[in-house]
Amino acid sequence: MPVTPPAGPRRRPPLPDLAASLGGALFLLAGAVGLVPGPAAVALAVAGGTALACVRLAWLAGLPPTPSPGVAPAPRRPAPEPERAAGPDRAAPGLDRPAPGLDRPAPGLDRPAPGPDRPAPGPDGSAPGSDRAAPGLDRSAPGPGRSGTVDRGRSEPTGRQARRVALSRRVAAILDAAVLVAGLTVAVLPLSDPAHRLPVALVGLGLAAPLHAVALLRLPGRSRLPGRERLRRTVDVAALGVSLVFAGWMLLPVGPVPVAARVASVGGAVALAVLAVAALAERRRRPGAARCHAGAGLTLAGLSLLVVLLAYDAPDRAVSAVGPPLLAGALLTAAGARRTSAGERPHHGAAPAAWPRLTAPAGVAALAAGVHLATAGEFTPAAMALGLAVIPPIMLGELLAAADHRRRVERLAASEASLRRLVGGETDSTDDAPLTRADLVRALPRRSGGALLVLDLHGEDGTAPDAAVLAEVRRRLRAGCGPHDLVARVGDTEYAVLTDLGPVLAYALGTRLLAALVEPYRRAGAVVRLAVGVGLAETTGGEPEDVFRQAGLARRRAVQLGRDRVEWYDAYLEEQLVRRLDLERELPGAVARGELDLVYQPVVALVDRMPVGTEALLRWRSPALGTVLPTELLPVAADLDLLGEVGWWVVDRACRQLAAWSEGGRELWMAVNVTPRELAAPDFVARTATALAAYDVPPERLVVEVAEPAVGAELSTVVARLAGLRSLGVRTALDDFRAEHASLAQLRRLPIDLLKVGPHLVAPGADGQRPLIDVVANLGDRLGVEVVVEGLESDGQVAGARRAGCRYGQGFALARPATAERVEAWFEEYPSASR
């Protein structure tokens, strides 16, 4: 009963942001120690971050209409084939075999920012990447959409979506101007006369503040706040604003305060309070907007601090203090705008955090008072009055927070009591469970921090369990869940469990439920066994329908990987499933549309490096998806029952190309790979004979390969079909020979002419033992089978295979896969290659 532990990608800051931050820190350090003048240090430190932010915001301002999540994306450009590091190039249906594992798919969809350039294909037109086929994804399960499916059509955005995109572009343009103004303000300081620096800073602050205000008020997703929320935010702003004004009063030098410093300190404190409260309030509901507010707050705070320092004619070293907030503000603003432009949907129902809304004002005021007391030693009456003014809004905020908490607890208790009554009234009858998906959707917003488990059940023969078995399933689910877990039936054979447990304990719960549900069910003297797939998704920070969709995707993955396992949702899983749906949509009709293509990798004699044959490798040149390798093509073709059609096209095209090369007098063989499923077709031998006759190709020039790992389950059928091919004169080959005990045992039964082995057999054995290739070569001599070493990547491997007595080799060290024209040109270098 395999289970997969929860795993998810860790988010790291982008490399350009790290580089800009590191460079800025170095310049500020140089300014602080006096190696660089303060204004110049700030200008250089902020320049990199500002330029990076302006480029990103300008790109967002000119971004073409990109659908939001759940909206069909625009057609993608065909992606070139990835570069392959090592290993033999393998073929697809009729050419490649599925291998265990799951290769990562092509880059996902719906990315708002431009991804890195994809590597260009090699001059041979092939993709030097690993073409090993991997088990496919089950196309029968619902796709990753809000309703269980994904609309991957190429529809244009709706009118509402188009208006939203246009608004996002305008906001990005305004933010770009605001960031540019802040960057130019510090950039011109080193170039200005000291007497003119204060007016420059005032103009920069005066322009940046309204630009930020206009942009933040127009951010997408902004909604009218209810009266209670507006009151809470007003109180929070008042508490933090008064504390910041008090801090500024305490930290300013004793004596007369310049007008510019007074205006900048008070205005900056108020603006910072408003933006900080907005950022904290929006960080769960709209994370992108929260970053924009935080970035604007840091930028305006930095400019205000610059005005104060210049008004007091502070030393140049002190000016370096404005660098960190300005640099961080630019990067945060660009990051927030990028996220809002990607179409984030507001998250509702999250409890407001008491910290730091209530504790921050008191902390700021206390810290400022302590610093002032240590430096000045006394408080003026005005300062004492201002300090005491911090207390009323803090107390009012505490009262509002307590009232909000009490109301949430009451609502939660009432809802839980209602659901408990439903659960308590449930029986072990054959009726459906009273709790439904809608009940869990209503309960999800109050279970933030927990997890949702979706369980799929099917009989061993693929049929749905009967009512009696489902009643026992419900009993086992209730017995395995905790007293506060909610259990609901969400489909004919699907159940869902909503729990407050964290990720680790929720995963343990899924494992326990899986173990309980796979136990046999005894009914009327018979034993019924169920196959169960469990998908988990965290309930934090997501809409209820999104959580259900994510858990459903994880459940689908568990089913695809063989059931009786637990899978967690992650973003890569969704990209993979979406890619799979694209392949399933585009592959039918690819043969008729002429989208399939072959490339060829020569096989050479190791003694004189002369070409003796080629192996045909399939490529699907999809206009919508780009070049698709057999790794992705094979599983989809198998699930769509298209292996026969694709495999027959490969054999026919290979024979036609072989006939064309034969007209030049070259007697080369052509190898094509087939799967046991293709060989099992009753007419496979007859159709092969038809293709040979159609192009007048001698049968001995065609080599049909089958992968040794796939032979075991269909050994008798494979033996019969290979014998039928040999009766035609067609040569046969066993590919991916593993040289294990089972492999050696079945080798004697298979009627083959060629044995293909990998380069790992060429390496010396442990403790100085001779390489396994020596044993395989000797075995081939005794059985009358020629050995071909494939995947040769270095001259050392080629020499080792030649020393072992192997006649033929194949791999990048000898020749790369290429189109027919390039291979034919390569043949011209060997005019005597006729074998």
Secondary structure as UniProt FT lines:
FT   HELIX           15..32
FT   TURN            33..34
FT   HELIX           38..61
FT   TURN            69..70
FT   TURN            93..95
FT   TURN            123..124
FT   TURN            139..140
FT   TURN            146..147
FT   HELIX           159..187
FT   TURN            189..191
FT   HELIX           194..196
FT   HELIX           197..217
FT   TURN            220..221
FT   HELIX           227..251
FT   HELIX           259..282
FT   TURN            283..285
FT   HELIX           287..311
FT   TURN            312..313
FT   HELIX           316..319
FT   HELIX           320..322
FT   HELIX           323..341
FT   TURN            342..343
FT   TURN            355..358
FT   HELIX           359..375
FT   HELIX           381..388
FT   TURN            389..390
FT   HELIX           391..424
FT   HELIX           437..443
FT   HELIX           444..447
FT   TURN            448..449
FT   STRAND          451..459
FT   TURN            460..461
FT   HELIX           467..480
FT   TURN            483..484
FT   STRAND          486..489
FT   STRAND          494..499
FT   HELIX           503..517
FT   STRAND          521..523
FT   TURN            524..525
FT   STRAND          526..528
FT   STRAND          530..538
FT   TURN            540..541
FT   HELIX           544..560
FT   TURN            561..562
FT   STRAND          565..568
FT   HELIX           571..586
FT   TURN            588..594
FT   STRAND          596..605
FT   TURN            606..608
FT   STRAND          611..622
FT   TURN            623..625
FT   STRAND          626..628
FT   HELIX           630..639
FT   TURN            640..641
FT   HELIX           643..662
FT   TURN            663..665
FT   STRAND          669..674
FT   HELIX           676..679
FT   TURN            682..683
FT   HELIX           684..694
FT   TURN            695..696
FT   HELIX           699..701
FT   STRAND          702..707
FT   HELIX           708..710
FT   HELIX           712..714
FT   HELIX           715..728
FT   STRAND          731..737
FT   HELIX           741..747
FT   TURN            748..749
FT   STRAND          754..757
FT   HELIX           759..761
FT   HELIX           766..768
FT   HELIX           772..783
FT   STRAND          786..789
FT   HELIX           795..803
FT   TURN            804..805
FT   STRAND          808..809
FT   TURN            812..814
FT   HELIX           820..827
FT   TURN            828..829
FT   TURN            831..832
//
